[in-house]
Amino acid sequence: MKRLFIAAIWLTMICATSAFSKYIAVLETINPNEVELSTNEKLFITDQLRAEAVTALAKYDFTIMTRENINVMLPPGKMIEDCEGECLVETGRNISADYIVQGRIGKFADELTLTVEMYETNSGKLIGSVIASNELVQGLLMELKGKSQDLFKTIILEEEKDHSPAVAAQYLDNGKNNGSVPTNIKQNKHFVPRWIPWLSLAAGSVLWIMGYNCNEDLKNARSSYDRMDDSFSKGDFDDKWEDIQYFEESRNAWYAIGSILISGSIALFIFD
């Protein structure tokens, strides 16, 4: 029973987290052979992109994956530096990222160029890109700092359009004084934060599963009790009967609490 309880808590946490968490992966910056750029310079550009993502989305329910997170989740034999083009979206799916970003260094005339693209991995569509150009890498970084935050903020609009109006409403509240968000985003506030009914639904579902398991244990205990004969002592009968009562009470408790949580979450989804 203890193991089941621990597993239920863990499952509840996973369900609740997955209901409102989004993951963003920034892959390593790449460059063609004709553009001379050191590995450290490319890593620094990638780190700068990742830092801009953290700054732009710090107030919202997004997780920026670290380099270590990404490397651990890549398929065996695949390097993070190998990802580009059509492979980019597929890589995002492999590492369970909702959005994936990558910068590409190029050259036009006498200037270096930096193109940063962001894809939504579920649909595979390009949802935003920025381009910077300068003669020096330092100049590229300065331009990148000015443009990349706007790129990452397009995720808020994407979430508002497809999934989470409340997130975009929060973004509107935070950004309306600096003009960073278009004023035509519909504000959609809830009296109770959306994560509460999701958590309640997940917890209630887990408790119902626990109630079902207790009901199965109750059936087994009752069957075992009915098979007992005169060879068993009164203490054996009492112990088995206590087991039956324990499983029955536990089943009723899990079902009751689970039903309350599920009913409450459904009511919030409908009326709030």
BELCOR-V236482 format. One line per field, one symbol per residue. ss: DSSP state (@ for helix, = for strand, . for the rest). phi: phi as a letter, one per 20 degrees, with the letter a starting at -180 (. if undefined). psi: psi as a letter, one per 40 degrees, with the letter a starting at -180 (. if undefined). A space follows every 10 residues. Layout:
ss=???
phi=???
psi=???
//
This chain:
ss=.@@@@@@@@@ @@@@@@@@@@ .=====...= =.......@@ @@@@@@@@@@ @@@@@@@... .===..@@@@ @@@......@ @@....@@@@ @@@@....== ========.. ========== ....====== ====..@@@@ @@@@@@@@@@ @@@@@@@@@@ @@..@@@@@@ @@@@@..... .......... ...@@@@@@@ @@@@@@@@@@ @@@@@@@@@@ @@@@@@.... ...@@@@@@@ @@@@@@@@@@ @@@@@@@@@@ @@@@@@@@@@ @.
phi=.fffffffff fffffffffc dcdcddeffd bfffdebfff ffffffffff ffffffdfec ecdefegfgf ffefggnddf feeamfffff fgffdmeecc cbdcebbcld deccdddcde ffenefdabc ccbafdffff ffffffdfff ffffffffff fdccgfffff ffffdfedme cgfeffecec fdgfffffff ffffffffff ffffffffff ffffffefcf feefffffff ffffffffff gfffffffff fffffffffe dd
psi=dddddddddd dddddddede iihhhhiihi iidehhhidd dddddddddd ddddddedei gihhhidddd ddeiihehid eehibddddd ddddefidih iiihhahhbe iiihhhihih dddeiheiii hiiididddd dddddddddd ddeddddddd dddgdddddd ddddedeefe hieehhhgii dhiddddddd dddddddddd dddddddddd ddddddeiae eiiddddddd dddddddddd dddddddddd dddddddddd e.
//
